[in-house]
Amino acid sequence: LLLRFRATEVNLVMRPAGDEEVRVSVTQNGETPDPAIRGRDVDENGDVLIRESNLYNLLKSESLIEGTLRIQVREGNFQAYAFTFSGCEESEK
């Protein structure tokens, strides 16, 4: 999956396609997300382990970030349902 985004937080609802756990990699602009913006469900290698149907937090930042997010299967098959975002626009102060 490729997603062009602009937000402070990016989430994706995913589930395994079968009974097995699934591992997917997450990159932002072709690189493993920086620890400062890595979502709570992304490990230090940029992987997400999908064990059940759930909303997975991929990126989270205090300030607005943008770029291209890529989610690629490492092991198994998964289904993706909906992206959700927070802070899609900066407020004027």
All heavy atoms as an XYZ file, in Angstrom:
735
protein
N       0.843     -1.179      0.000
C       0.000      0.000      0.000
C       0.884      1.236      0.000
O       1.870      1.297      0.729
C      -0.854      0.045      1.263
C      -1.942     -0.987      1.465
C      -2.558     -0.841      2.844
C      -3.010     -0.813      0.420
N       0.514      2.206     -0.769
C       1.191      3.506     -0.771
C       0.163      4.574     -0.420
O      -0.948      4.564     -0.948
C       1.788      3.824     -2.137
C       3.013      3.030     -2.552
C       3.372      3.345     -3.998
C       4.178      3.327     -1.649
N       0.548      5.482      0.456
C      -0.358      6.531      0.890
C       0.394      7.843      0.989
O       1.406      7.942      1.688
C      -0.940      6.192      2.269
C      -1.737      7.301      2.935
C      -3.079      7.469      2.243
C      -1.930      7.018      4.405
N      -0.086      8.838      0.293
C       0.439     10.203      0.433
C      -0.382     10.851      1.546
O      -1.616     10.823      1.505
C       0.255     10.942     -0.884
C       0.839     12.297     -0.873
C       2.211     12.274     -1.527
N       2.683     13.632     -1.579
C       3.672     14.086     -0.809
N       4.309     13.278     -0.015
N       4.036     15.328     -0.862
N       0.276     11.417      2.560
C      -0.444     11.934      3.719
C       0.142     13.251      4.215
O       1.269     13.615      3.903
C      -0.420     10.917      4.874
C       0.933     10.835      5.524
C       1.208     11.578      6.658
C       1.928     10.050      4.986
C       2.460     11.538      7.240
C       3.187      9.999      5.570
C       3.448     10.741      6.702
N      -0.665     13.923      5.031
C      -0.255     15.126      5.766
C      -1.085     15.116      7.041
O      -2.308     15.289      7.000
C      -0.540     16.373      4.962
C      -0.120     17.623      5.688
C      -0.406     18.846      4.868
N      -0.064     19.989      5.704
C       0.060     21.193      5.273
N      -0.119     21.471      4.010
N       0.363     22.166      6.091
N      -0.436     14.863      8.188
C      -1.159     14.705      9.454
C      -0.158     14.664     10.611
O       1.049     14.651     10.398
C      -1.971     13.414      9.430
N      -0.693     14.635     11.820
C       0.162     14.422     13.000
C       0.130     12.966     13.441
O       0.990     12.530     14.196
C      -0.279     15.305     14.183
O      -1.647     15.020     14.487
C      -0.098     16.770     13.874
N      -0.861     12.220     12.943
C      -0.985     10.811     13.309
C      -1.629     10.049     12.158
O      -2.559     10.537     11.525
C      -1.845     10.677     14.566
C      -1.931      9.282     15.103
C      -2.616      9.227     16.463
O      -3.024     10.279     17.000
O      -2.747      8.114     16.980
N      -1.085      8.846     11.882
C      -1.635      7.983     10.841
C      -1.873      6.601     11.442
O      -0.982      6.022     12.072
C      -0.682      7.859      9.629
C      -1.275      6.946      8.567
C      -0.348      9.222      9.042
N      -3.087      6.087     11.250
C      -3.471      4.758     11.734
C      -4.060      3.975     10.570
O      -4.569      4.553      9.615
C      -4.550      4.871     12.824
C      -4.109      5.746     13.964
O      -3.258      5.380     14.751
N      -4.692      6.934     14.044
N      -4.025      2.635     10.702
C      -4.636      1.785      9.682
C      -5.281      0.590     10.365
O      -4.663     -0.060     11.201
C      -3.568      1.305      8.689
C      -4.009      0.344      7.583
C      -5.120      0.937      6.725
C      -2.818     -0.054      6.726
N      -6.543      0.320     10.000
C      -7.227     -0.875     10.484
C      -6.778     -2.031      9.600
O      -6.924     -1.980      8.377
C      -8.764     -0.714     10.422
C      -9.453     -2.001     10.847
C      -9.211      0.455     11.289
N      -6.218     -3.073     10.244
C      -5.718     -4.248      9.522
C      -6.071     -5.509     10.304
O      -6.312     -5.458     11.506
C      -4.189     -4.194      9.375
C      -3.656     -3.019      8.608
S      -1.851     -3.039      8.445
C      -1.341     -2.421     10.050
N      -6.045     -6.628      9.584
C      -6.216     -7.924     10.223
C      -5.513     -8.978      9.386
O      -5.349     -8.806      8.167
C      -7.682     -8.268     10.407
C      -8.390     -8.659      9.158
C      -9.843     -9.070      9.438
N     -10.284     -9.990      8.416
C     -10.455    -11.298      8.588
N     -10.261    -11.848      9.749
N     -10.854    -12.055      7.599
N      -5.104    -10.097     10.034
C      -4.531    -11.198      9.252
C      -5.585    -11.754      8.294
O      -6.773    -11.793      8.633
C      -4.156    -12.243     10.306
C      -4.160    -11.532     11.614
C      -5.114    -10.397     11.473
N      -5.172    -12.194      7.125
C      -6.115    -12.779      6.171
C      -6.483    -14.207      6.561
O      -7.503    -14.719      6.131
C      -5.532    -12.748      4.763
N      -5.667    -14.828      7.403
C      -5.930    -16.193      7.874
C      -5.709    -16.284      9.362
O      -5.887    -15.303     10.090
N      -5.286    -17.467      9.817
C      -5.067    -17.699     11.242
C      -3.662    -17.334     11.711
O      -3.395    -17.305     12.900
C      -5.339    -19.164     11.583
C      -6.802    -19.534     11.377
O      -7.658    -18.632     11.472
O      -7.078    -20.716     11.113
N      -2.755    -17.084     10.796
C      -1.358    -16.807     11.123
C      -1.118    -15.323     11.398
O      -1.794    -14.465     10.833
C      -0.456    -17.238      9.954
C      -0.611    -18.684      9.543
C       0.226    -19.615     10.381
O       1.314    -19.209     10.801
O      -0.224    -20.749     10.608
N      -0.123    -15.044     12.251
C       0.316    -13.656     12.442
C       0.920    -13.143     11.143
O       1.449    -13.918     10.353
C       1.396    -13.577     13.526
C       0.921    -13.914     14.897
C       2.042    -13.830     15.910
O       3.242    -13.865     15.527
O       1.732    -13.736     17.096
N       0.848    -11.848     10.947
C       1.388    -11.228      9.744
C       2.362    -10.125     10.158
O       2.119     -9.399     11.119
C       0.245    -10.618      8.886
C       0.803     -9.937      7.657
C      -0.772    -11.678      8.517
N       3.463    -10.021      9.444
C       4.430     -8.948      9.684
C       4.487     -8.079      8.436
O       4.686     -8.576      7.335
C       5.810     -9.524      9.999
C       6.829     -8.467     10.365
C       8.123     -9.079     10.852
N       7.934     -9.877     12.040
C       7.888     -9.428     13.292
N       8.001     -8.135     13.509
N       7.750    -10.246     14.309
N       4.282     -6.759      8.639
C       4.399     -5.806      7.545
C       5.456     -4.774      7.913
O       5.694     -4.507      9.088
C       3.051     -5.099      7.229
C       2.012     -6.096      6.772
C       2.545     -4.290      8.398
N       6.098     -4.216      6.899
C       7.062     -3.144      7.138
C       6.407     -1.809      6.793
O       5.575     -1.716      5.896
C       8.332     -3.336      6.317
O       8.060     -3.184      4.945
N       6.800     -0.785      7.542
C       6.293      0.566      7.342
C       7.485      1.475      7.054
O       8.459      1.487      7.816
C       5.555      1.069      8.607
C       5.112      2.507      8.437
C       4.366      0.167      8.914
N       7.413      2.201      5.953
C       8.445      3.196      5.664
C       7.775      4.532      5.370
O       6.646      4.580      4.874
C       9.335      2.799      4.467
O       8.525      2.610      3.315
C      10.129      1.532      4.761
N       8.481      5.585      5.712
C       8.034      6.936      5.390
C       9.080      7.541      4.473
O      10.258      7.617      4.839
C       7.875      7.793      6.636
C       7.382      9.178      6.285
C       7.759     10.231      7.295
O       8.494      9.982      8.231
N       7.268     11.421      7.078
N       8.657      7.930      3.292
C       9.575      8.491      2.289
C      10.754      7.554      2.029
O      11.885      7.991      1.876
C      10.048      9.879      2.694
C       8.906     10.851      2.851
O       7.888     10.745      2.167
N       9.039     11.793      3.763
N      10.482      6.242      2.015
C      11.495      5.241      1.688
C      12.395      4.819      2.831
O      13.285      4.000      2.630
N      12.188      5.350      4.029
C      13.050      5.020      5.167
C      12.230      4.581      6.368
O      11.060      4.945      6.500
C      13.897      6.232      5.539
C      14.815      6.682      4.419
C      15.724      7.824      4.830
O      15.781      8.161      6.029
O      16.373      8.385      3.946
N      12.874      3.820      7.264
C      12.229      3.445      8.517
C      11.877      4.719      9.272
O      12.704      5.633      9.362
C      13.194      2.580      9.369
O      13.530      1.411      8.616
C      12.553      2.167     10.682
N      10.659      4.819      9.799
C      10.278      6.044     10.507
C      11.224      6.363     11.669
O      11.639      5.467     12.406
C       8.873      5.740     11.026
C       8.351      4.681     10.130
C       9.557      3.866      9.751
N      11.551      7.626     11.791
C      12.385      8.110     12.888
C      11.701      7.765     14.215
O      10.474      7.843     14.307
C      12.541      9.620     12.741
C      13.472     10.203     13.762
O      12.992     10.499     14.885
O      14.656     10.373     13.442
N      12.464      7.388     15.244
C      11.853      7.061     16.541
C      10.946      8.164     17.097
O       9.983      7.870     17.794
C      13.050      6.836     17.463
C      14.148      6.410     16.551
C      13.912      7.171     15.265
N      11.214      9.412     16.753
C      10.414     10.527     17.258
C       8.994     10.539     16.693
O       8.102     11.125     17.293
C      11.104     11.852     16.950
N       8.779      9.890     15.550
C       7.444      9.885     14.939
C       6.891      8.475     14.730
O       5.791      8.322     14.199
C       7.430     10.650     13.595
C       8.332      9.981     12.574
C       7.777     12.108     13.803
C       8.129     10.481     11.154
N       7.637      7.476     15.142
C       7.185      6.088     14.980
C       5.972      5.831     15.857
O       5.968      6.167     17.036
C       8.342      5.157     15.346
C       8.136      3.734     14.956
C       9.394      2.904     15.072
N      10.072      3.083     16.332
C      11.389      3.202     16.472
N      12.168      3.186     15.424
N      11.923      3.339     17.653
N       4.918      5.252     15.276
C       3.714      4.939     16.029
C       3.958      3.839     17.048
O       4.926      3.080     16.947
N       3.058      3.722     18.013
C       3.236      2.754     19.106
C       3.228      1.302     18.645
O       3.740      0.428     19.335
C       2.201      2.982     20.188
C       0.799      2.607     19.817
C      -0.200      2.809     20.953
N      -1.548      2.713     20.444
C      -2.236      3.703     19.910
N      -1.705      4.902     19.848
N      -3.445      3.515     19.447
N       2.675      1.017     17.455
C       2.621     -0.364     16.972
C       3.752     -0.714     16.009
O       3.795     -1.831     15.491
C       1.265     -0.625     16.313
C       0.128     -0.506     17.314
O       0.233     -1.120     18.393
O      -0.848      0.217     17.034
N       4.669      0.220     15.782
C       5.794      0.005     14.873
C       7.057     -0.221     15.705
O       7.386      0.603     16.558
C       5.984      1.220     13.932
C       7.157      0.995     12.989
C       4.709      1.498     13.153
N       7.760     -1.342     15.447
C       8.977     -1.621     16.222
C      10.178     -0.859     15.653
O      10.058     -0.128     14.661
C       9.232     -3.129     16.338
C       9.649     -3.798     15.030
O      10.053     -3.112     14.060
O       9.578     -5.041     14.972
N      11.336     -1.036     16.276
C      12.538     -0.284     15.888
C      13.004     -0.595     14.467
O      13.752      0.176     13.869
C      13.676     -0.520     16.885
C      14.148     -1.947     16.987
C      13.296     -2.833     17.903
O      12.382     -2.338     18.575
O      13.564     -4.042     17.933
N      12.566     -1.727     13.903
C      12.922     -2.086     12.529
C      11.910     -1.565     11.510
O      12.055     -1.784     10.314
C      13.024     -3.609     12.386
C      14.118     -4.171     13.248
O      15.223     -3.639     13.302
N      13.811     -5.248     13.952
N      10.861     -0.914     12.006
C       9.823     -0.409     11.124
C       8.751     -1.439     10.810
O       7.989     -1.270      9.866
N       8.669     -2.508     11.615
C       7.698     -3.570     11.377
C       6.503     -3.470     12.317
O       6.621     -2.983     13.448
C       8.338     -4.947     11.585
C       9.357     -5.298     10.519
O       9.410     -4.604      9.482
O      10.104     -6.268     10.721
N       5.366     -3.961     11.827
C       4.155     -4.094     12.627
C       3.753     -5.561     12.598
O       3.696     -6.171     11.524
C       2.995     -3.239     12.059
C       1.712     -3.475     12.843
C       3.363     -1.771     12.057
N       3.495     -6.133     13.769
C       3.026     -7.500     13.878
C       1.508     -7.467     14.018
O       0.976     -6.904     14.978
C       3.662     -8.197     15.080
C       3.367     -9.679     15.231
C       3.864    -10.460     14.009
C       4.024    -10.210     16.491
N       0.817     -8.041     13.048
C      -0.644     -8.043     13.031
C      -1.115     -9.394     13.551
O      -0.923    -10.417     12.894
C      -1.186     -7.797     11.605
C      -0.603     -6.507     11.037
C      -2.708     -7.776     11.603
C      -0.838     -6.343      9.548
N      -1.711     -9.368     14.739
C      -2.190    -10.611     15.362
C      -3.707    -10.738     15.302
O      -4.236    -11.829     15.410
C      -1.749    -10.648     16.818
C      -0.267    -10.763     16.994
C       0.076    -10.968     18.457
N       1.477    -11.286     18.586
C       2.347    -10.563     19.260
N       1.950     -9.456     19.867
N       3.609    -10.924     19.329
N      -4.387     -9.585     15.198
C      -5.849     -9.575     15.230
C      -6.359     -8.340     14.496
O      -5.584     -7.437     14.186
C      -6.341     -9.546     16.679
C      -5.895     -8.296     17.419
C      -6.246     -8.314     18.899
O      -6.847     -9.289     19.369
O      -5.911     -7.333     19.574
N      -7.638     -8.312     14.258
C      -8.255     -7.137     13.654
C      -8.170     -5.995     14.659
O      -8.640     -6.119     15.792
C      -9.716     -7.438     13.315
O     -10.306     -6.327     12.709
N      -7.541     -4.890     14.238
C      -7.297     -3.799     15.176
C      -6.923     -2.532     14.404
O      -6.549     -2.582     13.239
C      -6.164     -4.174     16.132
C      -6.217     -3.414     17.429
O      -7.018     -2.509     17.618
N      -5.343     -3.792     18.350
N      -6.984     -1.404     15.102
C      -6.484     -0.136     14.593
C      -5.018     -0.039     15.007
O      -4.713     -0.026     16.202
C      -7.276      1.029     15.178
C      -6.808      2.426     14.791
C      -7.213      2.740     13.360
C      -7.382      3.462     15.735
N      -4.104     -0.013     14.041
C      -2.667      0.020     14.318
C      -2.133      1.438     14.108
O      -2.352      2.045     13.059
C      -1.930     -0.983     13.421
C      -2.267     -2.401     13.790
C      -3.368     -3.049     13.230
C      -1.522     -3.096     14.732
C      -3.701     -4.343     13.588
C      -1.845     -4.394     15.096
C      -2.936     -5.008     14.517
O      -3.263     -6.289     14.886
N      -1.419      1.947     15.117
C      -0.850      3.284     15.084
C       0.497      3.228     14.365
O       1.429      2.584     14.840
C      -0.696      3.809     16.512
C      -0.140      5.203     16.572
O       0.857      5.435     17.237
N      -0.764      6.141     15.902
N       0.599      3.886     13.209
C       1.801      3.808     12.379
C       2.742      4.991     12.568
O       3.960      4.812     12.627
C       1.397      3.690     10.907
C       0.431      2.539     10.578
C       0.087      2.549      9.099
C       0.998      1.205     11.017
N       2.195      6.189     12.641
C       3.004      7.395     12.859
C       2.288      8.292     13.846
O       1.058      8.370     13.854
C       3.203      8.171     11.553
C       3.969      7.506     10.421
C       3.959      8.400      9.185
C       5.383      7.161     10.825
N       3.095      8.985     14.678
C       2.519      9.944     15.623
C       3.564     11.009     15.918
O       4.700     10.701     16.247
C       2.095      9.248     16.906
C       1.359     10.187     17.839
C       0.683      9.452     18.951
C      -0.091     10.463     19.771
N      -1.167      9.859     20.496
N       3.146     12.274     15.792
C       4.071     13.386     15.964
C       3.368     14.539     16.667
O       2.152     14.678     16.578
C       4.558     13.849     14.587
O       5.336     15.007     14.682
N       4.139     15.366     17.349
C       3.596     16.572     17.973
C       3.287     17.643     16.927
O       2.430     18.477     17.124
C       4.597     17.129     18.992
C       4.838     16.217     20.179
C       3.612     16.093     21.075
O       2.909     17.096     21.254
O       3.361     14.983     21.562
N       4.009     17.580     15.796
C       3.798     18.579     14.747
C       3.388     17.881     13.451
O       3.532     16.672     13.300
C       5.067     19.405     14.526
O       6.130     18.554     14.163
N       2.895     18.653     12.526
C       2.426     18.145     11.249
C       3.579     17.539     10.453
O       4.653     18.137     10.336
C       1.790     19.297     10.466
C       0.944     18.943      9.268
C      -0.282     18.143      9.681
C       0.517     20.211      8.556
N       3.370     16.349      9.938
C       4.355     15.695      9.064
C       3.646     15.320      7.769
O       2.428     15.193      7.727
C       4.996     14.456      9.720
C       3.930     13.491     10.240
C       5.959     14.851     10.813
C       4.475     12.196     10.819
N       4.422     15.151      6.711
C       3.838     14.728      5.445
C       4.836     13.880      4.695
O       6.023     13.857      4.996
C       3.395     15.929      4.611
C       4.493     16.872      4.214
C       3.919     18.065      3.458
O       3.393     17.856      2.339
O       3.999     19.171      3.978
N       4.317     13.162      3.731
C       5.183     12.313      2.930
C       4.410     11.154      2.352
O       3.180     11.185      2.251
N       5.146     10.125      1.976
C       4.558      8.911      1.429
C       4.819      7.765      2.382
O       5.961      7.504      2.755
C       5.151      8.585      0.046
O       4.902      9.695     -0.825
C       4.531      7.332     -0.539
N       3.762      7.118      2.787
C       3.828      5.971      3.678
C       3.675      4.715      2.832
O       2.795      4.647      1.972
C       2.697      6.063      4.699
C       2.754      5.147      5.907
C       3.952      5.489      6.775
C       1.483      5.276      6.707
N       4.550      3.745      3.071
C       4.472      2.472      2.345
C       4.326      1.353      3.357
O       5.113      1.263      4.309
C       5.726      2.267      1.510
C       5.702      0.969      0.727
C       6.984      0.795     -0.070
N       6.925     -0.438     -0.794
C       7.205     -0.559     -2.075
N       7.581      0.484     -2.770
N       7.132     -1.726     -2.657
N       3.328      0.496      3.152
C       3.122     -0.681      3.989
C       3.289     -1.884      3.080
O       2.588     -2.023      2.070
C       1.717     -0.688      4.640
C       1.581      0.490      5.601
C       1.490     -1.972      5.411
C       0.773      1.586      5.091
N       4.263     -2.746      3.424
C       4.607     -3.879      2.567
C       4.661     -5.156      3.398
O       5.232     -5.165      4.497
C       5.955     -3.618      1.900
C       6.365     -4.652      0.912
C       7.600     -4.233      0.142
O       8.192     -3.188      0.371
N       8.002     -5.071     -0.785
N       4.100     -6.225      2.887
C       4.077     -7.511      3.585
C       5.487     -8.095      3.665
O       6.208     -8.126      2.676
C       3.156     -8.514      2.857
C       3.258     -9.900      3.471
C       1.728     -8.051      2.883
N       5.858     -8.540      4.868
C       7.107     -9.296      5.063
C       6.796    -10.789      5.160
O       7.499    -11.595      4.591
C       7.829     -8.843      6.317
C       8.472     -7.491      6.205
C       9.516     -7.356      7.306
N      10.107     -6.059      7.343
C      11.196     -5.726      6.656
N      11.760     -6.586      5.865
N      11.692     -4.508      6.774
N       5.775    -11.127      5.941
C       5.370    -12.522      6.127
C       3.852    -12.596      6.208
O       3.240    -11.846      6.960
C       5.926    -13.072      7.450
C       7.410    -13.018      7.595
C       7.848    -13.340      9.017
O       7.019    -13.753      9.848
O       9.033    -13.159      9.296
N       3.243    -13.514      5.442
C       1.811    -13.736      5.536
C       1.006    -12.830      4.615
O       1.553    -12.163      3.737
N      -0.290    -12.821      4.850
C      -1.219    -11.991      4.077
C      -2.127    -11.245      5.038
O      -2.507    -11.777      6.077
C      -2.073    -12.848      3.141
C      -1.247    -13.477      2.040
O      -0.543    -12.790      1.323
N      -1.328    -14.791      1.910
N      -2.476    -10.027      4.684
C      -3.325     -9.238      5.561
C      -4.393     -8.519      4.762
O      -4.321     -8.412      3.539
C      -2.495     -8.240      6.372
C      -2.018     -7.036      5.597
C      -2.639     -5.814      5.758
C      -0.951     -7.126      4.718
C      -2.206     -4.692      5.058
C      -0.509     -6.019      4.017
C      -1.136     -4.800      4.184
N      -5.389     -8.032      5.485
C      -6.432     -7.212      4.893
C      -6.375     -5.845      5.556
O      -6.173     -5.746      6.764
C      -7.796     -7.858      5.109
C      -7.912     -9.184      4.387
C      -9.196     -9.914      4.718
O      -9.778     -9.728      5.766
N      -9.637    -10.769      3.801
N      -6.535     -4.802      4.755
C      -6.534     -3.427      5.257
C      -7.898     -2.822      4.961
O      -8.455     -3.039      3.881
C      -5.440     -2.619      4.580
N      -8.432     -2.058      5.934
C      -9.791     -1.553      5.803
C      -9.898     -0.033      5.732
O     -10.618      0.476      4.897
C     -10.659     -2.073      6.952
C     -10.835     -3.557      6.881
C     -10.001     -4.407      7.593
C     -11.810     -4.119      6.078
C     -10.152     -5.775      7.507
C     -11.971     -5.489      5.988
C     -11.130     -6.320      6.701
O     -11.270     -7.671      6.621
N      -9.239      0.678      6.635
C      -9.435      2.130      6.664
C      -8.243      2.831      7.297
O      -7.756      2.404      8.341
C     -10.698      2.478      7.451
N      -7.787      3.890      6.654
C      -6.809      4.780      7.263
C      -7.561      5.806      8.089
O      -8.651      6.241      7.704
C      -5.998      5.525      6.199
C      -4.921      4.706      5.549
C      -5.120      4.162      4.294
C      -3.719      4.497      6.196
C      -4.122      3.420      3.684
C      -2.720      3.752      5.595
C      -2.923      3.205      4.336
N      -6.993      6.201      9.219
C      -7.518      7.328      9.982
C      -6.370      8.279     10.261
O      -5.209      7.874     10.324
C      -8.187      6.908     11.309
O      -7.201      6.358     12.183
C      -9.300      5.902     11.069
N      -6.708      9.558     10.435
C      -5.708     10.603     10.600
C      -6.106     11.543     11.725
O      -7.287     11.726     11.993
C      -5.575     11.429      9.321
C      -5.341     10.602      8.092
C      -6.412     10.151      7.340
C      -4.068     10.260      7.713
C      -6.210      9.378      6.203
C      -3.845      9.477      6.588
C      -4.923      9.049      5.835
N      -5.106     12.159     12.315
C      -5.335     13.249     13.282
C      -4.529     14.445     12.824
O      -3.501     14.290     12.175
C      -4.886     12.854     14.681
O      -5.683     11.832     15.194
N      -4.977     15.638     13.194
C      -4.223     16.855     12.921
C      -3.903     17.075     11.464
O      -2.784     17.404     11.127
N      -4.880     16.894     10.605
C      -4.638     17.017      9.176
C      -4.357     18.447      8.729
O      -3.846     18.682      7.653
C      -5.811     16.458      8.383
S      -6.079     14.700      8.689
N      -4.717     19.413      9.563
C      -4.458     20.815      9.247
C      -3.877     21.511     10.450
O      -4.249     21.215     11.591
C      -5.766     21.519      8.854
C      -6.374     20.991      7.583
C      -7.604     21.770      7.186
O      -7.638     22.988      7.421
O      -8.517     21.149      6.642
N      -2.954     22.413     10.210
C      -2.410     23.207     11.298
C      -3.394     24.321     11.639
O      -3.964     24.936     10.746
C      -1.069     23.824     10.914
C       0.037     22.792     10.811
C       1.364     23.453     10.519
O       1.402     24.403      9.705
O       2.345     23.031     11.111
N      -3.573     24.561     12.909
C      -4.457     25.665     13.302
C      -3.641     26.950     13.368
O      -2.452     26.939     13.655
C      -5.091     25.368     14.653
O      -4.089     25.234     15.644
N      -4.307     28.052     13.087
C      -3.638     29.347     13.161
C      -3.633     29.791     14.615
O      -4.616     29.640     15.331
C      -4.363     30.367     12.288
C      -4.235     30.046     10.818
C      -4.809     31.154      9.971
O      -4.747     32.315     10.387
O      -5.297     30.830      8.881
N      -2.503     30.343     15.044
C      -2.369     30.769     16.452
C      -2.476     32.253     16.583
O      -2.254     33.004     15.725
C      -1.046     30.288     17.014
C      -1.003     28.791     17.052
C       0.292     28.309     17.652
C       0.306     26.790     17.648
N       1.410     26.233     18.258
